């Protein structure tokens, strides 16, 4: 397996960055480096906190982790710096804002889901109680019917009623 210099790795990684967003298959063929090696380099760079979205997709195709990384990277930027940041990455400030809103709502979503789940559980408990009550009534009615049937057969046997 060939060893690549840090400069070469950085040059190739820059081609993966916006606004280029080169697909790894295309980049591998162009650079003469295996796709597996490029995937490993991208994974390692992401592990270091760098923003490296999947190539050949616009910002709509970025993973949630890449969008979150872009939100974090741009959080402290003023309007001019944000504009520059977006131009370098082929983004619009509105996309960053939308992603930021989605990140903020993610925590609210968990709370809302918990409230919905609690309400659903309460409704299910109520339904179970109602069904249990109905079942008890039906069991009682069935027991009474069975007792009446037994009594009517005994009465027929005692008095000789042939209709029973």
Number of C-alpha atoms within 10 A of each C-alpha: 4 5 5 9 9 9 9 11 13 13 11 20 18 15 17 23 19 21 16 14 22 21 15 23 15 13 20 18 11 9 10 9 16 13 16 12 13 19 14 11 16 22 14 12 15 16 10 9 13 16 21 23 26 20 22 15 12 14 20 9 13 16 13 12 14 19 23 18 18 23 19 13 15 20 13 10 13 9 11 9 12 19 15 14 18 20 14 13 17 15 20 14 16 10 16 21 14 13 17 19 12 15 16 11 12 12 10 12 13 11 12 12 11 12 12 12 12 12 12 12 12 12 11 12 12 12 12 12 11 12 12 12 12 12 12 12 12 12 12 12 12 12 12 12 12 12 12 12 13 12 12 14 17 14 13 14 12 9 9 11 12 8 6 11
